[in-house]
Amino acid sequence: MFECMSELVRALRRELKMTQEEFAHELGITVGTVNRWENKRFRPSKLARATLVDFAGKHGLSLETLAQEANSNNDAPVRH
C-alpha cells in the first residue's frame, strides 16, 4: 500500500501531535507495537493498515497525502 509504513505511521502520529502511548491507546494497541512499526521491525497487518486509514480519516487526514509528504520530507499539515 505504501512504500515505507514506518515513516507513514510516524508522520500520522506526529501530525496528530500524539505520543506513541497516546497513539497506541487511541488505536487499541500496545506502545510496543507502535514502536516496532515506527522502527521498521514489523509492518502493520492488512487489518491494521485499514484501521490506520479509518483513524486518519476520522481526524480529517489522508494517509495517501501523508505518504507523499513523508516521501518528499514536507512537514505541511494535511487536512481535508
C-alpha positions, 0 to 999 in steps of 0.5 A: 500500500505504501512504500515505507509504513514506518515513516507513514505511521510516524508522520500520522502520529506526529501530525496528530501531535500524539505520543506513541502511548497516546497513539497506541491507546487511541488505536487499541494497541500496545506502545510496543507495537507502535514502536516496532512499526515506527522502527521498521521491525514489523509492518502493520497487518492488512487489518491494521493498515485499514484501521490506520486509514479509518483513524486518519480519516476520522481526524480529517487526514489522508494517509495517501497525502501523508505518504507523499509528504513523508516521501518528499520530507514536507512537514505541511499539515494535511487536512481535508 
